[in-house]
Amino acid sequence: MKSDKKERILDAMEELMYRMPDKDISVSLIAETAGIAKGGVYYYFSSKEELLDAVVERSYRKAIHDFFGEINSDETALTKIKLLFHSLLKSEFSDKQKNLILTLHLDDDLRLHNKLKMIAVREVSPILTTLLHQGCAEGSVKTDYPRESAEMIVAVITFFLDNTVFPADSGAMSRKLKIFASVLDTCLQAAPGSFDFLCLPVNSEEQAALIYKTQETDDDE
């Protein structure tokens, strides 16, 4: 029952975030929308900011796992890693189609923007760790430390390659990606050029081939 009430509070906050800016959302309004007493909100969350963080984290985590839950499990590790990297670099999990709530509230909120990066490292790293294990089994990559490698790779993508943190024009970004691809080839003992896909735009047809028929059905509609 307690978890149900907590979810109702999160749902209420998310509903309100679709309708208005964060600054206009009061704890009283959250409680009214959730159908509970104001004190019930504070039982689960010490402040509106903590609640806001929890909503953003839940929303982003769901977007990540929904997205990668659709990837064809028969694909090679490098193909899956390619889709993962392009999704991170394109902010795939917070675009208007996949996660409107993040799009609405993150653009002008540096605190939330940075928190989202921490969530990305925490949530995406285990996925990449699994893919590196798969790559090691396939022989396409080699590392004795898949988890630590994954954490460092995701951190580089989400922080160092983020234009809001380290502004760069297209030429500078292209050079960064070429260097990063070369570093990954070396550190993961992959065949030269294995990560050159980082320097190229994602191919929509190739990406579509990785997704199950659920997404194809949506396109037909």
C-alpha positions in Angstrom: 0.0 0.0 0.0 2.8 2.4 0.9 4.5 1.9 -2.5 1.1 2.4 -4.2 0.8 5.8 -2.5 4.3 6.8 -3.4 3.6 5.9 -7.0 0.4 8.0 -6.9 2.5 11.0 -5.8 5.0 10.4 -8.6 2.2 10.1 -11.1 0.6 13.3 -9.8 3.9 15.2 -10.1 4.5 13.8 -13.6 1.0 14.8 -14.7 1.5 18.3 -13.4 4.9 18.6 -15.1 3.1 18.0 -18.4 0.8 21.0 -17.7 3.0 23.7 -16.1 6.5 24.8 -15.2 8.1 23.4 -12.0 8.0 26.7 -10.2 4.1 26.7 -10.5 3.7 23.3 -8.9 3.1 23.4 -5.1 3.2 20.6 -2.7 -0.5 21.3 -2.0 -1.3 20.9 -5.7 0.6 17.7 -5.9 -1.3 16.3 -2.9 -4.6 17.4 -4.3 -3.8 15.7 -7.6 -2.7 12.5 -5.9 -5.8 12.5 -3.7 -3.9 12.5 -0.5 -3.1 14.8 2.4 -0.2 17.3 2.1 1.6 15.5 4.9 1.5 12.3 2.9 3.8 13.9 0.3 6.3 14.8 2.9 6.2 11.3 4.4 7.8 10.0 1.2 9.7 13.1 0.0 11.5 15.6 2.2 11.0 18.4 -0.4 9.5 19.2 -3.8 13.0 19.1 -5.2 13.5 15.5 -4.0 10.2 14.5 -5.6 11.1 16.3 -8.8 14.4 14.4 -8.9 12.5 11.1 -8.4 10.1 11.8 -11.2 12.9 12.7 -13.6 14.9 9.6 -12.6 11.9 7.3 -13.0 11.0 8.8 -16.4 14.5 8.5 -17.8 15.0 5.0 -16.5 11.8 3.9 -18.1 12.8 5.5 -21.4 16.2 3.7 -21.3 14.8 0.2 -20.6 11.8 0.5 -22.9 14.2 1.5 -25.7 16.7 -1.2 -25.2 14.1 -3.8 -24.4 13.1 -3.5 -28.1 16.6 -4.3 -29.5 16.8 -7.5 -31.4 18.7 -9.9 -29.1 20.2 -11.7 -32.0 22.3 -8.8 -33.1 26.1 -8.7 -32.4 27.5 -6.8 -29.4 29.1 -4.1 -31.6 25.8 -3.5 -33.4 24.0 -3.1 -30.1 26.8 -0.8 -28.8 26.4 1.3 -31.9 22.7 1.8 -31.3 23.4 2.6 -27.6 26.1 5.2 -28.4 24.1 6.9 -31.1 21.1 7.1 -28.7 23.2 8.7 -26.0 24.9 11.2 -28.3 21.5 12.2 -29.8 19.8 12.5 -26.4 17.5 9.8 -27.6 15.9 9.2 -24.2 14.8 12.7 -23.7 13.5 13.6 -27.2 9.8 14.6 -27.7 8.7 11.3 -29.0 10.3 9.2 -26.2 10.2 11.4 -23.2 8.3 14.6 -23.4 8.5 15.2 -19.6 12.3 15.5 -19.8 12.2 17.7 -22.9 9.8 20.1 -21.2 11.8 20.6 -18.0 15.5 20.0 -18.7 16.4 22.6 -21.2 16.6 25.5 -18.8 17.4 23.6 -15.6 21.1 23.0 -15.2 20.7 21.1 -12.0 18.3 18.6 -13.5 20.4 18.4 -16.6 23.5 17.4 -14.6 21.5 15.0 -12.4 20.3 13.3 -15.6 23.9 12.7 -16.6 24.5 10.9 -13.3 21.4 8.8 -13.8 22.6 8.0 -17.3 25.9 6.7 -16.0 24.1 4.7 -13.3 21.4 3.2 -15.6 23.2 2.8 -18.9 26.5 1.4 -17.6 25.0 -2.0 -16.6 23.5 -2.3 -20.1 26.9 -1.5 -21.7 28.6 -3.9 -19.2 26.3 -6.7 -20.5 27.2 -5.8 -24.1 30.9 -5.8 -23.3 30.6 -9.3 -21.8 28.8 -10.4 -25.0 31.5 -8.8 -27.1 34.2 -10.6 -25.1 32.4 -13.9 -25.7 32.1 -13.1 -29.4 35.7 -12.0 -29.6 35.0 -8.5 -31.0 36.3 -6.8 -27.9 38.5 -7.8 -25.0 38.6 -6.3 -21.5 39.3 -7.7 -18.0 37.1 -5.0 -16.5 33.8 -4.8 -18.3 31.9 -2.9 -15.6 34.6 -0.3 -15.0 35.1 0.2 -18.7 31.4 0.7 -19.2 31.2 3.3 -16.5 34.1 5.3 -17.9 32.8 5.1 -21.5 29.3 6.3 -20.6 30.8 9.1 -18.4 32.8 10.3 -21.4 29.8 10.2 -23.7 27.4 12.0 -21.3 29.8 14.6 -19.9 32.8 15.2 -22.1 30.9 14.9 -25.4 28.0 17.1 -24.2 28.0 20.5 -26.0 26.2 22.1 -23.0 29.2 21.3 -20.8 32.1 21.5 -23.3 30.9 23.6 -26.3 32.3 22.6 -29.6 31.5 23.3 -33.3 30.8 20.4 -35.7 34.5 20.2 -36.7 35.7 20.0 -33.1 33.1 17.4 -32.2 34.0 15.3 -35.2 37.6 15.3 -34.1 36.7 14.4 -30.5 34.6 11.5 -31.8 37.4 10.2 -34.0 39.8 10.3 -31.1 37.3 8.6 -28.9 36.7 5.9 -31.5 40.5 5.3 -31.7 40.8 5.1 -27.9 38.0 2.5 -27.7 39.6 0.4 -30.5 42.8 0.4 -28.5 41.4 0.1 -24.9 38.9 -2.6 -25.8 41.4 -4.4 -28.1 39.0 -4.3 -31.0 39.8 -4.5 -34.6 40.9 -1.1 -36.0 37.9 0.9 -37.1 35.4 -1.1 -35.0 34.1 2.1 -33.4 34.4 4.4 -36.5 30.6 4.4 -36.5 30.9 7.1 -33.8 32.0 9.5 -36.6 29.0 8.9 -38.8 25.3 9.8 -38.4 23.1 6.9 -37.4 21.5 5.2 -40.4 17.7 5.2 -39.8 17.2 2.1 -41.9 19.9 0.2 -40.1 18.4 1.3 -36.7 14.9 0.2 -37.8 16.3 -3.2 -38.6 17.4 -3.6 -35.0 13.9 -3.0 -33.6 11.1 -5.5 -33.2 7.9 -5.3 -35.0 6.3 -3.2 -32.3 7.9 -0.1 -33.6 7.2 -1.1 -37.3 3.5 -1.3 -36.4 3.6 2.2 -34.8 5.1 3.5 -38.1 2.4 1.9 -40.2 -0.2 3.6 -38.0 
